[in-house]
């Protein structure tokens, strides 16, 4: 009889501990979901800018042969992924749109239009295109000038810095969880395999519930990312494993 009562008490205690662990891991999982969502949205916005970030290079006082040689050299510059030589219609389109901050009207009264190139940059050159142009375009020719959207570059730099900040926050949280887990593992006595099982099970449900809650909330608010909200991305898997370790360590914590 006493043994049955003890078993019931242990089950109630384990169940209570599992519920506490569930809510703690759920709170952590929901916070991580918000951070991951912000990172995904910021990264998507940055991709939109960088995929279409171009520099317009103007070459004055050059004949056709010099223009072609200049174009071939542009291809071999670092962080250049695409070069397009603009024809007269393209240039007029630039004029109508005011694209890349070009003051093309200044060239028109002189008669023949100069040669224009649309250069698409890769890597991180878009973060500081002015320095990139100063380093690579200016030495190629005294008659070469580069134009770009300064505001677009500033926004890209801001988004890039924001992503790095989010990554630092995630790494900081990971180290904090590992430090807490190490402290708990060292300070408190081992617990039974059943306690560990309850803790890990609660953590799995808690993280899954946090992911589902975020998904439903974003669906309701019509804010789902254009890319799928995937639970199997590397950041999601990493956060899930850390939550699992966090819940496992909480099973040993004396305060529970």
C-alpha positions as MATLAB code, in Angstrom:
seq = 'XXXXXXXXXXXXXXXXXXXXXXXXXXXXXXXXXXXXXXXXXXXXXXXXXXXXXXXXXXXXXXXXXXXXXXXXXXXXXXXXXXXXXXXXXXXXXXXXXXXXXXXXXXXXXXXXXXXXXXXXXXXXXXXXXXXXXXXXXXXXXXXXXXXXXXXXXXXXXXXXXXXXXXXXXXXXXXXXXXXXXXXXXXXXXXXXXXXXXXXXXXXXXXXXXXXXXXXXXXXXXXXXXXXXXXXXXXXXXXXXXXXXXXXXXXXXXXXX';
ca = [
       0.000    0.000    0.000;
       2.797    2.387    0.991;
       4.665    1.460   -2.135;
       1.630    2.339   -4.269;
       1.283    5.688   -2.522;
       4.965    6.431   -3.064;
       4.640    5.559   -6.741;
       1.634    7.866   -7.044;
       3.516   10.668   -5.289;
       6.484   10.187   -7.592;
       4.248   10.261  -10.652;
       2.549   13.460   -9.444;
       5.939   15.006   -8.704;
       7.280   14.006  -12.115;
       4.147   15.309  -13.806;
       4.387   18.648  -11.968;
       8.057   18.964  -12.884;
       7.262   18.108  -16.508;
       4.605   20.853  -16.636;
       7.039   23.425  -15.207;
       9.686   22.386  -17.707;
       7.116   22.551  -20.514;
       6.241   26.192  -19.798;
       9.862   27.267  -19.353;
      10.979   25.614  -22.586;
       7.865   26.932  -24.355;
       8.751   30.494  -23.304;
      12.323   30.016  -24.507;
      11.185   28.327  -27.728;
       8.713   31.118  -28.488;
      11.403   33.740  -27.933;
      13.723   31.871  -30.294;
      10.944   31.581  -32.892;
      10.481   35.356  -32.828;
      14.229   35.909  -33.228;
      14.439   33.382  -36.088;
      11.445   34.972  -37.820;
      13.028   38.435  -37.581;
      16.262   37.022  -38.963;
      14.520   35.314  -41.858;
      12.598   38.470  -42.794;
      15.718   40.622  -42.540;
      17.736   38.165  -44.631;
      14.976   38.046  -47.250;
      14.917   41.861  -47.482;
      18.710   41.911  -47.825;
      18.553   39.309  -50.607;
      16.045   41.466  -52.500;
      18.470   44.379  -52.418;
      21.663   42.461  -53.186;
      20.099   40.433  -56.006;
      19.296   43.661  -57.835;
      22.149   45.890  -56.674;
      23.985   47.337  -59.644;
      26.533   50.041  -60.289;
      26.321   52.120  -63.455;
      29.773   52.827  -64.881;
      30.146   55.702  -67.333;
      33.090   55.835  -69.738;
      33.538   59.157  -71.542;
      35.805   60.044  -74.453;
      36.327   56.457  -75.667;
      35.917   54.899  -79.108;
      34.195   51.564  -79.722;
      37.350   49.492  -79.447;
      38.362   51.147  -76.170;
      34.833   50.655  -74.854;
      34.937   46.912  -75.603;
      38.350   46.522  -73.973;
      37.083   48.381  -70.934;
      34.031   46.093  -70.793;
      36.185   42.947  -70.890;
      38.295   44.262  -67.999;
      35.189   44.862  -65.902;
      34.374   41.129  -65.980;
      37.615   40.271  -64.182;
      37.243   42.731  -61.325;
      36.716   41.170  -57.857;
      33.094   40.633  -56.786;
      31.681   41.332  -60.259;
      29.087   38.757  -61.299;
      27.600   40.388  -64.391;
      28.417   43.192  -66.832;
      25.983   44.611  -69.359;
      26.822   47.269  -71.925;
      23.825   49.573  -72.243;
      22.499   50.618  -75.603;
      20.774   53.901  -76.409;
      17.313   52.600  -75.432;
      18.621   51.367  -72.084;
      20.170   54.752  -71.419;
      16.902   56.526  -72.208;
      15.152   54.146  -69.821;
      17.657   55.125  -67.130;
      16.887   58.748  -67.829;
      13.143   58.242  -67.439;
      13.460   56.241  -64.223;
      16.261   58.259  -62.661;
      17.895   54.910  -61.941;
      21.066   54.579  -59.837;
      21.142   58.290  -59.066;
      22.600   58.995  -62.526;
      22.655   62.591  -63.706;
      22.658   61.559  -67.351;
      21.194   64.847  -68.538;
      24.628   66.376  -68.009;
      25.981   64.222  -70.830;
      23.260   64.835  -73.411;
      24.130   68.372  -74.601;
      27.603   67.209  -75.616;
      26.255   65.273  -78.563;
      27.128   61.576  -78.660;
      26.321   59.669  -75.523;
      29.230   58.187  -73.572;
      29.495   54.437  -73.017;
      27.472   52.991  -70.133;
      27.884   49.681  -68.324;
      25.623   48.047  -65.779;
      27.786   46.118  -63.289;
      26.194   43.646  -60.880;
      28.180   43.087  -57.697;
      28.398   39.952  -55.601;
      29.943   39.245  -52.215;
      29.943   42.202  -49.829;
      30.968   44.933  -52.287;
      27.438   46.352  -52.087;
      28.104   47.346  -48.464;
      30.577   50.003  -49.553;
      30.343   50.458  -53.330;
      32.043   53.861  -53.175;
      35.282   52.350  -51.853;
      34.988   49.453  -54.298;
      34.634   51.849  -57.250;
      37.504   53.994  -55.969;
      39.718   50.924  -55.683;
      38.904   49.221  -58.979;
      37.063   51.539  -61.405;
      39.037   54.759  -60.999;
      42.469   53.193  -61.765;
      41.126   51.669  -64.995;
      40.547   55.032  -66.670;
      40.461   58.705  -65.799;
      37.283   58.977  -67.869;
      35.455   56.246  -65.911;
      32.916   57.185  -63.264;
      30.657   54.962  -61.130;
      27.117   55.761  -59.972;
      24.893   53.891  -57.556;
      21.963   54.340  -55.192;
      23.517   55.490  -51.925;
      20.288   54.981  -49.970;
      19.963   51.428  -51.240;
      23.538   50.687  -50.183;
      22.920   52.237  -46.745;
      19.817   50.080  -46.215;
      21.743   46.959  -47.270;
      24.538   47.795  -44.807;
      21.997   48.283  -42.027;
      20.251   44.965  -42.759;
      23.582   43.144  -42.959;
      24.597   44.557  -39.555;
      21.191   43.609  -38.125;
      21.585   39.991  -39.244;
      25.025   39.840  -37.639;
      23.543   41.243  -34.420;
      20.799   38.606  -34.416;
      23.421   35.899  -34.970;
      25.424   37.218  -32.013;
      22.271   37.165  -29.855;
      21.560   33.556  -30.846;
      25.147   32.515  -30.131;
      24.992   34.339  -26.781;
      21.779   32.532  -25.841;
      23.357   29.216  -26.851;
      26.392   29.815  -24.627;
      24.157   30.953  -21.753;
      22.093   27.757  -22.004;
      25.213   25.619  -22.156;
      26.671   27.417  -19.130;
      23.436   26.990  -17.158;
      23.226   23.337  -18.141;
      26.839   22.737  -17.127;
      26.223   24.450  -13.763;
      23.143   22.336  -13.073;
      24.826   19.098  -14.159;
      27.779   19.747  -11.823;
      25.898   21.133   -8.808;
      22.965   18.749   -8.469;
      22.806   15.014   -7.974;
      21.854   12.700  -10.845;
      18.168   11.973  -11.340;
      16.404    8.898  -12.592;
      16.062    7.979  -16.232;
      12.296    8.479  -15.878;
      12.795   12.107  -14.832;
      15.029   12.669  -17.822;
      12.445   11.060  -20.084;
       9.670   13.315  -18.768;
      11.891   16.391  -19.146;
      12.959   15.595  -22.700;
       9.389   14.730  -23.699;
       8.111   18.004  -22.248;
      10.834   19.922  -24.098;
       9.961   18.307  -27.422;
       6.278   19.167  -27.020;
       7.100   22.667  -25.774;
       9.295   23.549  -28.757;
       6.818   22.010  -31.193;
       4.000   23.951  -29.538;
       6.038   27.184  -29.760;
       6.685   26.577  -33.465;
       3.004   25.794  -34.087;
       1.862   28.821  -32.097;
       4.148   31.091  -34.132;
       2.985   29.541  -37.395;
      -0.704   29.977  -36.531;
      -0.116   33.537  -35.318;
       1.712   34.513  -38.497;
      -0.988   32.863  -40.613;
      -3.681   34.789  -38.756;
      -1.771   38.054  -39.147;
      -0.954   37.200  -42.791;
       2.748   37.710  -42.070;
       4.125   34.334  -43.121;
       7.479   34.550  -44.913;
       7.419   34.220  -48.681;
       9.754   31.286  -48.186;
       8.243   28.343  -46.248;
       8.313   28.546  -42.452;
      10.385   25.385  -42.273;
      11.122   23.574  -38.966;
      14.045   21.724  -40.563;
      16.330   24.652  -41.297;
      19.743   24.599  -39.613;
      18.892   27.469  -37.168;
      15.598   25.768  -36.221;
      17.315   22.441  -35.595;
      20.038   24.141  -33.551;
      17.493   25.983  -31.373;
      15.493   22.773  -30.929;
      18.558   20.858  -29.713;
      19.479   23.605  -27.269;
      15.933   23.635  -25.888;
      16.161   19.861  -25.522;
      19.408   20.155  -23.542;
      17.890   22.964  -21.481;
      14.861   20.843  -20.553;
      17.052   17.831  -19.793;
      19.189   19.889  -17.401;
      16.124   21.359  -15.689;
      15.169   17.832  -14.592;
      18.147   17.917  -12.208;
      17.576   21.411  -10.903;
      16.895   21.345   -7.150;
      14.351   24.164   -7.431;
      12.046   21.765   -9.257;
];
